[in-house]
């Protein structure tokens, strides 16, 4: 069975600058506040810790336009990734976070629920 791409947008009404928010999506400290218990990065490899387990991801690309893409190293499907992309609408000032991920069709709802839970943790962390 092949994994399918999932993209989900979250509107974040905030006055926090994109530059400040960006730290939560690509730095060890930022990711360690909401995505994992602890994060260590070295040479483009990020190790994410949750309790007694860890998983490594390779950074595929990071742009100055607030987008970062990772690939889980132990994922046999080489074309899969998870990505965070931030954009601010100049008119409404709403920041949109787009999370792209891949999951098996029968795990789609669980994957979306996991991201929803993580985003609630991020909202609490940065006071949204």
C-alpha positions in Angstrom: 0.0 0.0 0.0 1.3 3.5 -0.9 1.1 6.5 1.3 -1.0 9.4 0.2 -0.2 13.1 0.5 -2.2 15.1 3.1 -2.1 18.9 3.2 -3.9 20.8 6.0 -4.1 24.5 6.6 -4.3 26.2 10.0 -5.2 29.8 10.3 -3.3 31.5 13.1 -4.5 34.9 14.0 -1.5 36.5 15.5 0.5 39.7 15.6 3.8 37.7 16.0 6.1 38.3 13.2 6.7 35.4 10.7 10.4 35.6 11.6 9.6 35.0 15.2 7.1 32.2 14.5 9.5 30.6 12.0 11.8 29.5 14.9 9.2 27.0 16.0 9.4 25.0 12.7 13.1 24.6 12.0 15.2 25.1 15.2 15.9 22.5 17.9 14.4 24.7 20.7 11.4 25.7 18.7 10.4 22.1 17.6 11.2 20.9 21.1 8.4 23.1 22.5 5.5 21.6 20.6 6.5 18.9 18.1 8.7 16.6 20.3 10.0 16.4 23.8 13.5 17.2 22.7 15.2 17.8 19.3 18.9 17.5 18.4 20.2 18.4 14.9 23.6 17.8 13.3 24.5 18.2 9.7 21.0 18.4 8.4 19.8 15.4 10.4 17.2 16.1 13.2 16.6 13.6 15.9 13.2 13.9 17.5 12.6 12.4 21.0 9.3 11.4 22.5 9.8 9.8 25.9 12.1 6.8 25.4 11.8 6.7 21.6 13.4 8.7 18.9 13.2 9.1 15.2 15.5 10.8 12.8 14.6 13.0 9.8 16.8 14.5 7.1 16.1 18.1 6.2 15.4 18.2 2.5 15.1 21.9 2.0 14.6 25.1 4.0 13.9 28.4 2.4 14.0 32.0 3.5 10.3 32.1 2.6 9.4 30.2 5.8 9.2 26.7 4.4 11.0 23.6 5.6 10.7 20.0 4.5 11.9 16.8 6.3 12.0 13.1 5.3 11.9 10.4 8.0 15.1 8.4 7.5 13.5 5.1 8.3 10.6 5.7 5.8 11.2 3.3 2.9 9.1 5.5 0.5 11.8 8.0 -0.6 9.3 10.5 -2.0 7.4 11.1 1.3 8.1 14.1 3.6 6.5 16.3 6.1 6.6 20.1 5.5 5.8 23.2 7.4 5.1 26.4 5.4 4.1 29.8 6.9 2.5 32.6 4.9 0.9 35.9 6.0 -2.0 37.4 4.1 -1.1 41.1 3.7 -4.7 42.2 3.8 -6.1 40.2 6.7 -2.8 39.7 8.6 -3.8 36.1 9.2 -0.9 33.7 9.2 -1.5 30.4 7.5 0.5 27.3 8.5 0.3 24.6 5.9 1.4 21.1 7.0 2.0 18.5 4.4 2.5 14.9 5.4 2.0 11.4 4.0 0.0 8.5 5.5 -1.6 5.3 4.5 -5.2 5.7 3.5 -6.5 3.8 6.6 -4.4 6.1 8.9 -5.4 9.4 7.3 -7.8 10.5 10.0 -5.3 9.5 12.8 -2.6 11.5 11.1 -4.8 14.6 10.8 -5.9 14.2 14.4 -2.2 14.0 15.5 -1.4 17.2 13.7 -4.5 18.9 15.2 -3.3 17.9 18.6 0.2 19.1 18.0 -1.1 22.4 16.7 -3.1 22.9 19.8 0.1 22.4 21.8 1.8 25.0 19.6 -1.0 27.5 20.1 -0.8 27.1 23.9 3.0 27.4 23.7 3.0 30.7 21.8 -0.2 32.1 23.3 -2.5 32.0 20.3 
